[in-house]
Every structure is written in C-alpha cells, then in structure tokens.
C-alpha cells in the first residue's frame, strides 16, 4: 500500500517540472525551460531505474525498460519537452494503476478495518471487558447494538438481528433465533443479545478471513507472470522497430517516437487491475479468492468434483419422522435421548441436542456416560439408563423379547434411502427412534444445470456415504458419475483421474476433504460451516452457506479474465499501430506520449469493469 502512495507522490515531480518549463518562457525566463524539463525527467528516471534493478534481482524483466529507453533517448537528442511529457505520462500511469488497485481492494479490506479487539463477557461478578484473545469456548458474551460479533457462536437469547453483508454479501439483515449460529465479522443491528462462544478468536471466521486476505494480497497472478515472460518479446519488437525507423530514415526523432508510443505497455497495467477488481467483486459477494492465481485458474475450470455432506446437503441432519413405543411421548423420548447425547461429540448426537433445544426442552445432565465411537452412547438420565445410537446398538442394550423384536423391525422400516435411524432404549427396552435426514439443498439441480451452461464439461459426486444413500440423493441430479464410500485418499485419486477431462475443481467442507482440495487445480471450501482445515487448504472459500455462490464465483472469475485479455489485446494492438505510424514519421514524440497515455487510461478503465457486472439470479 505504501508503494502505491509513493507512485502517486512521484506524479508531482514531472507535473511540477512540466508546469515550470512551460511557464518560464511566458514569464520571461526561457533559459529555465530545458533544465526544468530535464530535472523532472531525471527524477522519474532514477525512480524507474531503481525499480528495474529490483525487478532484475528477482529474476523479472519488465516492460518498464521501454519507458527508461524512451526518456533517456529523448533527453539524448535534446527532446526535453517530449522526455518530460513521457515522464509525466509514465508517473501518471503508475499513479492511476495504484489508484485502481486501491479502489479494487476496497471491498476486500473494508471488513478488516472494523475487526474488534475486545468484547463483554458474563463473569462471576457480572459483565467484564476482556481482550478478544481471552475468549474461551463456552463463554457467554453480550453483543451490544452496533457491535461487531467477535467470534463464531450460538445465539442464547430469543432473537438477534445481524448485518452479514461484509461476510456474505447479503444486504438484508438476517434474523438468528435461539440455538442458531452467528459468524464473526457480522454486525448487531438489532437489540443487544447474548451468545455462546463456539470457537476461539484465532479460529473464527473473521480471523480466517484476515489470514486469507493476507495470502491473497501477497499473491501474483499467472497472467502477470505471463506479461513478464513476454516482456522481452515486446521489448525486442520495440527496439527493432525503433532501430529500423532510424536506419531507414536517418532521423533519430522517429526512433524516439517509436519508443515513446510504446511506453508503458497495457500488458503490465490492465492484467493486475482486472484481476484485483475481480477479487474485490468476489469478496463483496462473500467469496474469498486467495489471489489472482486462483482467480485466473478458476476461470479455466472444466470438471467439478463435489462432496455431498455440507456441500450438496446442509450437513445438518434433522428429524423428519419419529416412532415411539410403550406409551412414551415423542417429546419425552427426544428429551431423554438428547440428554444422553450431550456426552457425545458425534454429528448426529449434536444435531439431536440442537433439535431438542430448539423445541424448548429442558435437558438433564447425563451421568455415568459410556460411548462406543461411531455406534452410540449410554448414560444415566434422571435415574433411567438411556442408550442412543444405531438400531443394533440400542437393541443390544435392550432385553429383547417378542415385542422388542417387532419394534426393531419397525425401526428398520422407518429408514428410507437417504436417512439414518437413531434408536433409543430406556431401562432395557426399545422406546422408539428418530429418522434423521440430511436433505439436499434447495435448487441443487438448477445450480448444476447452470454450471453446465457456464461451460463445465463434467460433474462428479464423490462422497464417503454408502452407495444406497449417495445414489438415492443424487438420483435426479445432472451428475456424470457417483463415487460412493470414498476415503480421503480415494477422493484425491478421483481428482487426479478427472484431470484427463481438463482442469478440476474440488468442492468440500470437511477435514476429510482437505487432501482432495489441495490436490485439485482449484479447491473450494464451504467456509461458513466447514472445517478450518478445508478453508485453509482451499483456494476459494465461500463465506456464506449458499452453494449457489459457486456459480457466481465462476462467472466473476471468467468475466475478470475475459476483461483482462480484452484490455491486453486492444492495448497492444493500438500500441503496435501507433508504433508503426511513429516509425513513418506520422507521430512526433510528444504526440506519441499523449497517445500512449490515452491508450493506457482506456485499458485501465476497461479493466475496472471487472468490479461490476450483473450478478447471476439467485438459484433456489
């Protein structure tokens, strides 16, 4: 950022020198004009030379060499006014580029400026102001109106009204009720509310965004490296054309005019501006792309590999039906089961507890809990022994008689192709069970159709679920292949195998998806609800729990890349035409400088179009 302001400050020197030089004859001091032009140009040459040397030390050859040659050659043949105009135009172009990049990054960094440093916590003696790093998981925090939510957590009062625009791009405030999650970086625009901290400050969404933005800022786009790679080609063409103009005409002014009209090349201005504008546009829509390299690669994706849980589905199974025996009510069965499940960290156990809390049930503290990982948990709840888990697990902890055999069969029939039955036994008898279904996201079919319309050649579903669940869920989806029962290593193999069809994007949200996200050409993580490992590994993170933003990300990336290429082709084409005209003596050095600057301004303004453009209609 400091370098950007230095570029802007450098503009003052040639502007002052040119103004003094032009005014001097009018004020009766004609001898001052040439020294003023020369001095201003030499300052810009010195700054440019330092930049070129630094680039050469990094092993980069840039097109700024053309600017150095043109100013130096103009001074050498006494065209001090032309040299000063070139210096002004070059400094102006650098200043305009710096302004464009600051403008393009505005949405990206706006969130970081208001990151909180402290929060209010309920302690033993009432409310206390604590540093953000002191927040522990489980702490009860007070979020006042207008405050930024400091960590990810769960609402513990009746209602919270929050503005998530900076995180998700949604302009309408969201309502979050008791038991629902809120994400750090959002703003409380309603009444004060209480929340429970679910993550440490260092692991929160906002902290992750800070790290990801830092990575994006440090990234250099491959198209920018492409510009550097072809710098020597363009430099050689420029020098050859300038020498040819001098040799064939014997007029050094023509050679200088050729150099002047080639400075600076739109190739080094339009590409970074367009890509940074695309990054900013994506960030404003809750899509964090880790730099120009990822954005440019995203624009060239041919194959999509999708995880299921948390991606095509919400990753939050809910109770869709229930079955009870022996006269126990569904509410009481849920209360007992959820009370026991408080002792478990299994995803279904946590969802059962959340469902019970959402229904306003008072859960008891489980005692003497025992858990068989992946199968179920048993605990004493208010003096009753409660077992919660799969049908086999609960049945094994019941004294099965004829009635219990029939109950187990009824529970098995409760299960459909996409759901999981959570069975409950109480005091040695099967008491009932719940069918929990992780439903397909609304609009998934339309989204996949829309992605195909955007140019994707192939869509593959890769999931760790059993074949029956995966096939039932994706039966009506426009996917080319379903790969079920996939381990993390299997998903990596799928990504590698799909490369024969083109560039591959992997979309996932869990820790088990992280290896595949890293192996893909582009990894996209559902950062709002997914694991920190997936978000850190991925190249693109959706900060809002809406898979439809995947289409927006693709549209924004392809638009930014197209605009960058348009600017390069148009700018280089116009520059070459002007260089030929200068070689034939049709353009003088001063005219060439003004013409080239007009070309540069045009391509930069065109590149800034990547900041806007229509947003694809929301898919529901």
ABEGO torsion letter per residue (X at the ends): XAAAAAAAAAAAAAAAAAAAAAAAAAAGBAAAAAAAAAAAAAAAAAAAAAAAAAAAAAGBBBAAAAAAAAAAAAAAAGBAAAAAAAAAAAAAAAAAAAAAAAAAAAAAAAAAAABBABBBBBBAAEBBBBBAAABBBGBBBBBBBGBBBABBBBBABABBBBBAAAAAGBABBBBBBBGBBBBBGBBBABBBBBBBBABBAAABAAAAAAAAAAAAAABBBAAAAAAAAAAAAAAAAAAAAAAAAAAAAGBAAAAAAAAAAAOBBAAAAAAAAAAAAAAAAAAAAGBBBBEAAAAAAAAABABBBBBABGBABAGBBBBABBBBBGGBBAAAAAAAAAAAAAABABAAAAAAAAAAAAAGBBBBBBBGBBBBBGAEBBBBBGGBBBBBEBAAAAAAABBBBAAAAAAAAAAAAABBAABBBBBBBBGGBBAEBBBBBBBBBBGAAAAAAAAAAAGBABBBBBBABBAAAAAAAAAABBBABBBBGBBAAAAAAAAAAAAAAEBBBBBBABAAAAAAAAABABBBBBAAABBAAAAAABABBBABBBAAAAAAAAAAAAAAAAAAAAAAAAAAAAAAAAAAAAAAGABBAAAAAAAAAAAAAAAAAAAAAAABEBBBBBBX
